[in-house]
Amino acid sequence: MPTTKPRYTVTDTGELSDQLDQAQRRWPEIKDRKDLLLKLTAAGREAIEGEASDRARAVEETAGALSGVYEPGELERLREDWPE
């Protein structure tokens, strides 16, 4: 069927084969390698989303923690000592 979306061809060799083997050990109930690939990509997406959420939470928790520590214009004074 015609599509404007990209198609991907991957071969179950090398690093991908190793990753699928590891996924097979993690999810032994999934026997089909294509289903394992989809499960592995979903797990990767969840990990990325989790990392982004953790970073955002850390920024929120520490935002303003150093307010009032530096005098107004201190950054500009420090930069005067930096070489060009």
Residue, then its C-alpha position, 0 to 999 in steps of 0.5 A: m500500500p502506498t504511503t508517505k511514511p518511511r519504512y525501515t528494513v532491519t536484519d536480526t544480526g549483530e547488535l540488534s540480534d544481541q539486543l533482541d536476545q537480551a529482550q527475550r531473556r527479559w520477556p520470555e513469554i514473547k516468542d516472535r522477534k518482531d513483537l520483541l522489537l516492538k516491546l523493546t522500542a516501547a521500553g526505550r520510549e518509556a525510559i526516555e520519558g522517565e528521564a525527561s520527567d526526572r530532569a524536569r522534576a529536579v529543575e523544579e525542585t531546585a529552581g530559585a535555590l540560589s536566589g539572593v546568593y549573588e549580588p546584582g551584576e556579579l556575573e558581569r564582574l566575573r566575566e571582566d576577568w575572563p580572557e577573550 
